[in-house]
Amino acid sequence: MSQPSVAPDLDQLCINTIRTLSIDAVQQANSGHPGAPMGLAPAVYSLWRGFLRYDPEAPAWPNRDRFILSNGHASMLLYSTLFLAGVKELDANGNPTPNPAVPLDEIKRFRQLDSKTPGHPESHITTGVETTTGPLGQGVGNSVGMAIASKWLAANYNRPGFDLFNFNVYAMCGDGDLMEGVACEAASLAGHLRLDNLCWIYDHNSVTLDGPASWSFSEDVMTRFVGYGWNVTRVADANDLHWLARAYDSFLKTKGKPTLIVLDSHIGYGSPHKQDSYEAHGEPLGEAEIKLVKRNYGWPEDAKFLVPDGVVNHFREGLAKRGADLHLKWNQLFADYSKQFPDLAGQLNLMQRRALPANWDKDLPSFPADAKGVASRESSGKALNALAKNIPWLIGGSADLAKSNKTNLDFPGAGEFLPGEYAGRNVHYGVREHAMAAAMSGMALARLRPFGGTFFNFSDYNKPAIRLAALMELPVIYVFTHDSIGLGEDGPTHQPIEQLAALRAVPNLLVLRPGDANEVVEAYKVALQHTHGPVAMVLSRQAMPTLDRAKFAPASGVAKGAYVLSDAPAGKPEVILIGTGTELSLCVAAQEKLSADGIKVRVVSMPSWELFDRQDASYKESVLPSSVTARVSVEMASTFGWERHIGSKGTAIGMRSFGASAPLKDVLKKFGFTPENVVAAAKQLLGK
């Protein structure tokens, strides 16, 4: 293949290689977004070759700088960069292999089945992709969590002469990201926390998919970010490497503020016909246009996936040498650190493997039988504090509801994570549910174990980040309290109905709704050992009886998702009552009444559909025998989906409307959550 006829310098040749690889991949796939990679190639090239502290041979190095492509539709920009950088693929254990993370053959398979170059970047598929992006705003939200993690790790693990953690986080974003509410929340939080290790690179190209951005977006973004407390700088020509370098220098020199770099760029830069055109944003250019573009770049018009001589070496000699030197020094530093601070080094090694310390569960509470009992949010708070004492990197907070969610860590030394004071374990997110959930994913990607709370009704505000955490297999713990109409007077605006069904529908999300205080403890044991997906803990505001485990089956049955709590004589029930959460006690009370009438009843506690689904057929049959079709489920939520457990002949006592504002007893009676109603449903099924 002939080389480009005009190559003004190697920098420009590298930039144009990123552009043309992206153009060719989109065209071959006949799908994708070529415009943003074309316009942003200089900014990414300048950052990666000149500034990013990153070792392509060790892409999991803990103190590497992070680069996030929040505008994930520009994925080919990232794939082309990972290819030119020579990033090595990690194996299943997170160790580097000799294989490239993104070989040229994978670029040619862009957007094809089972390729490492999907349409939007996915961190669990492609090494070097720091986080899964695409839904706009989520990537920049993740970046705030990563920046929090860097500050927290530095405050807790750096020692004089041992500057182990000081990584920076760079996030590329566009107009669409900055319109999204989650990005606004995240930017506000980052400015408040003074995260000067965070840099957003804003592709200000004045174009959206629908057309000119001016149709929908006219705010003064720079003034907004100044108001958030950010350092704001501007590069008037996104192709000017000198001014790009000055902007990155400005970020590195700025203390006490995150930085927004505004790039005035053009979608499809270098395209004679489609410059400033939304058409280049969301569709392939077409063969004729590609030839014009390549001619404009001084590129062979018929060349496809061309990587000119010298490009790879030139790109890597800046990034790879800098990264390898920094990584080697870090390894030497960590070896010395391990000798002086073996306990701290041991913690960091466990953290990187997502492992737990020895005796991590040694202080978990055990609750005595109590007819009045406690709310599961209360037992959750006790369990969280016990766990956090023994797992130093378990860090959390809530969206301004720590006292209600019982997520506050109150043991000596727990401390607060505040602006300029980054050692604390209690993160104050403010009323920013969207940003909290996105930031927790970023923290988990940096190997912390984050938890965060809000009212269950507002899980809807967390949902986009929950979905991506499930996709990325991140061990984030969501603490959702006030889980039902049982919160009474606050009324239907705050009473969750459809949220349980919605979260149960998310693949790879573990939903746990424990039925008493000891089930809460067992649920946390499950959650902390669950390292390849997020967990939603669904907890009550109102008290529920603590069951007498001398009389009932042990709460350890939670680990299997459902278990026989109390059985009929000889294990041969006529009817099965299935309960979750606070409603489990209604099933127990109903069993007593039905037994007094000579009816044989089994009570099944089912805190997790997902865990039960994972059990083998024989266990499932032992809990819910197919011969017993008279089944009643009791749950203060939408009945949607319960037919899979109660069958076509069963009865679901649940919600088929929104709730009501009234005292608890009145609400429960109105909607049928009483032992008497459970008894009546069971008798009706039995024809008695």
N, C-alpha and C positions, 0 to 999 in steps of 0.2 A: 504494500500500500504506500502510495506516495505521501510524503510529509507535507504539512501546511507550507504553502509557498511564501507566506508572510508570517514571521514569528518575531515580533518586535523585541520580546524578551521572554525569559522562562516563566516569569510571574504571569504574564498575559496568556502564555501557552497553557499553563496549568488551569487558569480560570476558564479558558475556552474549552478545555478538555472536560471540566465539570459540566459546562453548558451543553456540549455536544453529546456527551454520554447520556445526559438527562433527556435531551431532545430525541435521540435515537431510541432510548428505552420506551419512552411514551409512545412514539410512533409505532414501534414494533408491537407493543401491547394494544395499540389503537385505543388507549385509555389512559387518562392521567392529566397532570397539570404541568405543562412545560414552562409556563411564564415565570413563576416565582423562582425556580432554579436558575433560569437565565439571568434574572435581575439580581439575585442574591449571591451568586457565585463569588464575586469579589469579596464580599463581607465575610463569607465563610472561609474562603481561602486565606484571607488576611489573619483571621482569628486562629485558625488551626495551624497554619505554618509559622506564624509569628508570636503567638501569645499562649495558646492552650497548653497547660501542663498535663500532658497525657502521653503515656507510653503505649504505642500500638501493640507491642509485644505482650503487654500485661493490662488488658482493658478493664480488669477488676481491681487494679491497684487502689486501695482505700482512699488515698489522698489525691487521686486524679481530679482535675477540673471536670465539671460536667457540662456537656453541651446538649441542649434540648431543642428539638424542632417542634415548637408548639403548633405552628401552621403546618400540620403533618401532611396536608395534601401536596406539599412540596417535597415529598419523601425522596424523590430521585436526587435531590440536592444532597441529602444525607448519605444515600447509598453510594453516589459517585465519590463523595468525600471519604467514606470509610474504605472504599476500594483503593483510592489513590494513597491514603494514609497507611495502607497495609495492616489494618487492624486484624489481629489474630482471633480466631474463633475460640470460644471457651467450651470445654466439655461439660457433661452433666453435673460434675462436681465443682464447676467454676474455675477449672485450671486451664491455662492457655494451651492450645494445640498448635502444630505447625501450619494448620490450614487457615487460609484467609477467611475472615468473617463474611465478606462480600466479594467473591471472585467475579471476574468479568462475565463468566457464564451465567451467574445469578442476575446480573444487571440485564442480560439479554432475556431473562425469564421474568422480568418485572410484571407484577400483577398476575402471575400464573399460579396454578394450583400447587401448593406445597413448596413454593419458592421461598427464599430468604429475603425477598424483596416484595412484600405485600404492598397493596395500594397505600396504606398508611403505616408508619413504622410501629413495629410490635417488639417490645423489649424481650419477651420470652422466646422469640423466634430468631432474632438477629443480634448477635454480639455487637456491642458498640452503640446500639440504640438504648439510651439511658431510661427512657420511659415510653410507654405506648401513647401515641398522640393522634389527633385527628379531630375529635369533637373540640371545637375551638374554645380556648380559655383554660382547658384542663392542664395542658403542658406548662403554662406559666404558673398555674396554681401548684403543680408538682414542684416547680423550681423553688418556690418559697419554702416548701417543706425540706428540700435538700439544703437550702441555705441555712435554715434553722438547725438542721442536723449538723452541719459543719461547725456552726457556732457552739452548739451543745457539746459536740465531741471535743472541741478545742478546750472549752471551759472545764470539762471533766477529766480529760486524759492528757492534755499537754502538761509538761512540767518544765521548770527552768532548764534551758539547754536542750529540751526535747519538744520541738515544735512539730508534733506529729500530724496535726490536722489544721489546715488553713486553706482547704480547696475552695475555689470560686465556682459559681454556677452561672452559666450563660444560657439565655433562652431566646431563640429567634421567634418573633411573633409578627402578626400582621394586623390590619385594620379589623378584621373579623374577631381576632382574639380580644382586642381592646374594647370592642363593643359588648362582649359577653360579660354578664354580671359577675361570674366567678373570677374573672381577671380583675375587675374593679375591686372586689373584696380582697383578693390576694395582694394587689398593689397597695391597698390601704394598710393591710397588716404588715407588709414588708417595710413600708415607710415608717410605721409606728415602731417597729422593732429595730429600726436602724440597721438593716442587714446590708452592710457595705460590701459583702462578698457576693452580691447578686447583681447581674447585669442583664437587662432585657434589650434586645436589638430589634427595634420596631421598623418593619418594612412598610414605610409610608409611601405606598404606590398609588393611592387614590382610586383603587379599583376593587370592586367586589364581584362576586359571580353574576349578580344581576345586571351589573353595569357600572357606571361611575359611582364612586363612593359618595359623591356629593348628593346623590339622590336620597341617601339615608343617614349621612354622617357628616356633621359640620362643626363638631366641637373642637375646642383648642386643647388637644391632647397634652401638649407640652405644659401648659398652664395647670391642667388637672394634675399632672404628676408632680409639678412643683408644690402644689397644694397637698399632695400625699406625703411630701417630705423627701422627694427623690432629687438626686442630681440629674439634670437633663442637659444633654449635649446633642448637637445636630451635625450631620454630614450631608452637605448640600448635593453631593454627587456620589451615589453609592458605588461608583466605579473607581473612585479616587483612593488608591491604596495609602497614600500619604495621610490623608485626612481620616481614613478608617483607623490607621495606626494611632493617630493622635487621640481619637475617641476612646480606643481601648486603653491607652495610657491614662486618659482622664479617669476612667473607671478605676484603674489600679491605684491611682493616687488619691481618690476620694475616700474620706473616712467618715463614718457615722451616717451614711446615706446609701441606699441602693442607687444604681445608675440606669437611666433610660437613654439609649442611643437612638436617635431618630434618623433613619436613612431615607433620603429622598431618592426613590428608585423608580424604575420603569418596568412594568410587567412586559416580559418578552423583549428585554433590552437586546439590541442587535438585530431585531426583526424589522426589516425596512417597512413592511406593510402593517404589522400588528403591534408596533410599539404603542403603549398607552391604551391597548385594546383589551377589553375583558375577554375577547375570544381566545387569546393566548393563555388565559388563566386556566380554563377548565376543559380544554380539549386538545388533541394532537394538532400540530401545525399543518400537517399535510406535506407530501413529498416536494411539491413545487416550492412551498414557502421555506421548507428546510434547506433546499439548495440555495435560496437567496440569503438565508441567515448564514449558512456556512461560507458563502462567498464573502459576505460582510466581515466574517471573522478571519478571512484569509485561509480558509479550510478547504481541503479537497471536497468538492460538492457531492461526490458519490461515495465518499468514505462513510462507513458505519462502524460505530463503537471503536473509533480510532484513538489510540493512546500514543502520542508522538514520543520519539526517543527523548530521553532526558527529563520528561515530565514527572515520572514516578520518583526518580532519584531526587529531583529538585524539591518536590513536595515533601518528601520524607526527611531530607537532610535537616530541615528546620525543626519539624515536629518530633521526629523519632530520636534524633540526637539529644535534643533538650529533654524529652520525656524519659529516655533511658538513663540519662545522667541524674535527673531528679529522683527517679525511681530507685536507682542504685544507692544514692545517698540516703533515701528514706529507709530502704531495707537495712542499711548499716546502722542508721539511727535507731530503728526498731529493735535490732538485735541487742544494742547496748541498753536500750530502754527495758527490754525483757529481763536483763540481768539485774537492773536496779529496781524495777517495779514489776516483779513477776505476776503479782495478782492482777494489776491493771492490764498487763499484756495478755494474760489469760482471758480476761473479760473480752478484750478486743478480738481475740481469736474465736471465741465462742460466738460473738456477735456476727462475725463475717460468715460463719457457718449456719447461722440461724439456730444455733443450739442453745440449750438452757444450762444454767449453772447447776452444780450438784446441790441437792436438797432445796431446789427452787420452790417446792410446795410444802416445806416442813412446817410452816406456821399457819397454814390455812385453818380457818375456824371450823368448828363442828357445833351445830346448833341443837340444843335439847328440844324435846317435844314440847309444843306450846300451842294450845288451842287458839289463842289470839294470833300468835306469830308475829312476823315482821314483813314489811314490804320487800319485794325482791331487789328493789333499788338499794335498800339498806344493807342487806346481806352482800350485795354486789360491792358496795363501798368497802365493807370490811375485807372481802376477799381481795379486791384490788390492792388495798394497802398492804395486806400480808404478802402478796406476790411481788409488789414493787420493792419491798424491803430486800428481797432475795434476788431480784432481777434488776440490776442497776440501770439497764438501758430500757426498761419499761417506762415510757414517758407519755403523759397525756393531759387532757383538759376537757373543756366543753365549750359550746357556743354560748357563753355567758350564763350557763346553768349548772355550774359545778356543784353548788349546794343542793340543787334539786336532783341532779343526776347522781349525786354522791360519787363524783369522779375525782374530788380533791384528795390529793395525797397529803396526809397531815402528820406523818411521823417525823421525828427530828431529822433535819438534814434534807428533807424533800425539796423545799425551797420553791421559788417562783422563777419562771423564765420571763424576763422583762427586758425592755430596751437597754442594751449595754450590760446587762446582767444575765449571762446565758447558761449558768450552771444548773438552774432549777429544773425540777421535774414536772411542775404544774404550768402548762401552757394556757395562756388566756387569749382565746381566739376572738372574743367579742361576739356580737351577733352576726356571725359570718359563717353560716353552716356550709355553704358551698365551698368557700376557701378552706375551711377546716378539713373537710373530707379530702380535697385535692392535696392539701399540704401533708396530710397523714400518709398519703401514698408516696410522696416525695421522701418523707422521713423513713418509711419502710424500705424504699429503694436504697437508702443510705445505711440500711441494716439496723436501724432502731426498731423497737417494738412499740408502735404508737397505739393509743386508744383515745377515743374522743366521744363525748356525749352530747345528746340533745333529746328533746321529746320525740317519741316514736312517730308522731304525726309529721314531724319535720324531716324524717328520713327522706321524704320526697325531695328536699333541698340537697341532700347528700347523694341522691341516686346516680347521677352521671359518674361521679367519682367512684362510687361503690361498684358500678358495672365495670369500669376500667380496672379497678383493683382486682376484681374477680378474673378478668381477662389476663391480667399480669401475674396472677397467682400470688398476690401480696398478703402477708399475714397481718392485716390491719384489724383492729377490734373496734367495732362501733357499739357504743353503750346507749341503747334506746330505752328511756324510761317513760312513765305515764302511758302505758301500752294499750289502753282500752277505754271503753266508755266508762270504766270504773273510776275515772277521775272526776266524774260528776259535774259539779257546777260550772266548770269551764266550758262545757257545751260542745256541740258538734264541730266547731272550728278547730278544736284541739283534740278531739277524740278520734284516734285512728280506726279505720274500718278496713280499707282495702290494702293497707301497707304490708300486712303479713303475707297475703297472697302475692303481692307484687315482688317482695324480696325472695319468697320461695321460688319464684319463676326465674330468678337470675342464676344461670349456670355457675357452678363453682363457688357459690356463696353459701356458707353454713349459717343457718338461722337456728337460734336456740332460745326457747321460751320456757325456762325452768318453772316447776310447780311448787317449790318450797325452798327454804333457805339452804338446805343441804344439796338440793339439786342445783342451786346457783353455784355453789362451790365446785361441784362436779363439772358443771358447764365450763367454768373457767379452766379447770384442768384440761378439758378437751380443747378449749380455745388456744391455750398457750402451747400445746403440743401440735397444733394444726399450722403447719408452716408453708403450705402451698395454696393458700386462699384466704380471703377475709372471713370474719365471723361477725354476725349481728346478734348481740345479746338483747333480748326483748324482755323488759322488766317492768314491774308494777309500781304505782305510787301507793296503792292501798295495801294493807297488811293481808297476808295469807297464812293459814295455820302451818306451823312446822310439824310435819308428820312424825309419829312415833315409829322410828325405824326398827324397834324391837317387834312391832306388830306388822309393819309393812316391809316390803322388799327394800334392800339397800339402794341409796340414791346413786350408787355407781352405775346402775343401769342406764343412766343418762348417756354414757359412752356409746351405747348401741342405738340411740335415737328414740327408742320406745321399749318399754318393759312392763311386765305384769307387776303392778304395784300391790294389788290385793286380789286374791283369786277366789273363785267359787269352791265349795266343798268338792274334794277329789279332783279339782282342776277341770271340772266339766260345767262350764257356764251355759246358761240359756241366753244371756244377753251380755254384751260387752259395752262398757262405758269408757270412752276415750276422752281424756282431758289434757289441756296444756295450761301453763301459767296458773293464775288465780282460780281458774275454773276446775282445776284438778280436785280441789277440796269439795266442790259441788258434787263431783262424781263419787267421792268417798262418802259424803253425807247421804247421797241417793242410794248408794249400795246398802247402807245400814237400814234404811227404810224398806227397800225392796227385799232384803234378806229377812226382815221381820215378817214380811208377807209370804215367805216361803219361796221366793224367786232367787235362782242361782245367778250370781252376778260376778263378773270379772271387771276390775278397774285397771285400765292401761294408761300409764303416763307416757305422753308422746312429745317430749320437748323439742325434738328435731326430726322433721320429715327426711332431711337429707341423710342424716346418719342412719336412720332406719332403712332407707332405700339401699344403703351399701351392705346391709347384712345379707347372709345367704338365705336361700328359700326356706330351709328347715327352721331357722330362727324366726323368720317372719311368720311362718305357719304356727310356731309354738306360742307366739304372742297373739296373733289374730287368726285362729283356725278357720279355714274356709267353710267348715261345717256350721259355724255360728254366723248366721246372716243378720240376726237382730243386733244391730250396733247403733250406738248413739254417740256422736261427737259433741263436745261442749267447748266452745271457744268464742270469746267476745270479739269476733272479727268476721269479715266476710266468709260465708260458707264455701266460697269458690274453691274447688279442688278437693274438698273433703270426700267426694264420692270415691276417690281412689282408695280410701281406707275404710269407709263404711259400706261401700258397695251400693248397688241399685236399690236394695231393700232397707237401707239404713236411714236414720234421721240425723240431720245436722242442726243442732241448736246453735245459732249464731246470728249475725247481723245481716239483714237484707235492706237496711236503710241507714241513714246517718243517725247519730246518737241524739241526745237531748241534754239540756241544761237543767239540772235538778240535783238534790242531795243523792248520795250514792245509793241508798236503799231504794229510793223511788225509781232511779234509773234501772237498777237491776231487776226490780219487779216488773217494770213496764216492758222490758225486752226479754223477759222469761229466764233470767239467769238466777234461778232458785232451785234448791233440791227438789221441791215439789214438782216443778216443771220437768226436771230430768226424770223423775219417777213416772210421771204421766206419759212421757214420750216412750220410755222403756215398756210400760204396760201396754200401750197402744200397739207397739211392734209385736208384742207377744199375744195380742188379742185378749188381754185380761183387764 
